[in-house]
Amino acid sequence: MRQTTKARHTLGIRGQLMWFLCFICLFLLGLFWLLSTQLLEPLYTKHIETQLTNQADSIVERLDDAIAEGKVLSSWSFGQLAVNSDFFDKLTLELYTKGSLNSFCVDISDTTLHTIYKIENQSFCNLHGTYLSDSANNDKIIATALAMRRKCRSVGSFVQTLNPPRLSGSAQLLVGRITADGSYTVLVTTSLVHVTEAGKVLSTLLPLAAALIFGFAMSAAWLFSEWFTKPLRQLSSAARQMALGNYAVQVDNRRNDELGDLARDFNHMAEEVQHAVQMQRDLLANVSHDLRTPLTLIKGYAETVRDLTGDDKAHRDEQMNIIVDEADRLTALVSSVMELSKVTSGADKCERVHFDMGQLCDEVSERYDAICAQNGWPTFSVETYKHFVGNGIPKLVERFSPESARTPEQLAATLAAFSARYDAHKEDKTAPYPGMAELLDALQAEGIQTAVFSNKADEFCGKIVEHYFGKGKFTVIRGSRKGVPTKPDPAGVYALMQDIGADPKTTLFIGDSDVDILTGHNAHLPAMGVLWGFRGEAELTAVGADALARTPEDILDYLHKANR
């Protein structure tokens, strides 16, 4: 039963991708809002505090070093303050050139809580209540400054925000430090600018910016999801087509990522499925053909027994034996199909067997003898038949037919009778030579083209080779065809080489008979003779074989040496 596609009640990959990108966009916008509005002021204040602290600590360190060296930094005499101008001028220069702050105020006071030195670099100082244009060391009695000096001497170190004394000013941050011997306090302030107002402006602009960013992000997400899921939709459509029986479907595999790999794997799978289905169809066609022949013979001989030879025991027994043989052949065919089913399902494994070429010759001679006996002609031995074969079936029929039966009409009738009988029994005792399957695998693995060129009828040649070796082992399988001269004429070899693009300089012709050696030489190709066929070493050497192979491995060794 074909499974129907169920309606999907959940989001597809495209919808899930859209929702994911939407969530990421909203998360980033929320994070930006939090940083720009809620965390802007505390983060900025913390940054300024770090800079102020570093500057205050460096000033205190310079004061401690000077005191340790015995320098007098300030003194009071009759109510007049005297300071070490050289030291404080150098300190001022360092603060302006190497300090990290651009706008600041430094207040250095002694134990009397009076300012002994002040560095002012702010338009308005909340600590002293003075402008930048006021005297640098103006020591007006400012309550804020006095309070901060007392606090510094009380707690040692502190950080405090100074609010502006007027509405138009900005808040300032103050850091207080005291020297190691307690002689001096150092107060450093700087403006926090209008960071709060900046946060409010960002809060006002953020919704509009967020809407624009979100709209752009959704458009981009839609286009990205369309592009990203297109290969998946193509794969899904192709899979549905395969489910409907279209195994030739292919998908675009031009991408160089994981989706491209998936597309290439899908195309490979489709090709393999198509190949498997074609093999199933070919198998059914071959089985149907092989079953039809013995059934036809059984029916024909059964009708003959019934209508003509029922009282003739000798003929009746012969014909009944043929019926029994064909019934056995049917049984063998059905058993082969069952064994193939077991091998395909993995329940059984193929086993290699040794093949007797002599037995095949016996079988062939039996077929010839049957035709000869049917026509009352003399029969021949197996050794004689070995020399009859090699030039094609029409020539073979001509050779075993007597002179009186070599008219064109009689030869055509004999050829038709022999072809029908051979087609019905061509696989009864046929099998590959040992080692040939492994040789073909090795040649294919090394990228060496192989082809079959035979004088056997073309309609038989391809079936036999593919039956025992399978499809794909040979680039071309070509037998005898009408209008094409048989071996040793090289015309068919030239046509085959042209069809597959073979270079004569790198082509080797291999065979087991003198006809094959002559064919290779006529085609101006090196010819190798194999010693496990119909001819022996002496005959192949006499006809001029360029090389001899005693085993299939010798062929591979010869090719390796020739390619060095």
BELFEN-V607313 format. One record per helix or strand. SS is the DSSP state (A for helix, B for strand). FROM is the first residue (numbers start at 1). TO is the last residue. Records with the same first field share a line. If there is no record, write none. Layout:
SS->FROM-TO / FROM-TO
//
This chain:
A->13-38 / 40-68 / 85-98 / 143-155 / 195-243 / 258-307 / 313-345 / 357-375 / 382-388 / 393-400 / 403-405 / 408-425 / 436-445 / 458-469 / 491-500 / 504-506 / 514-522 / 537-542 / 552-562
B->74-77 / 80-83 / 105-109 / 115-120 / 124-125 / 130-131 / 158-162 / 172-178 / 185-191 / 451-457 / 476-480 / 508-511 / 526-530 / 547-549
//
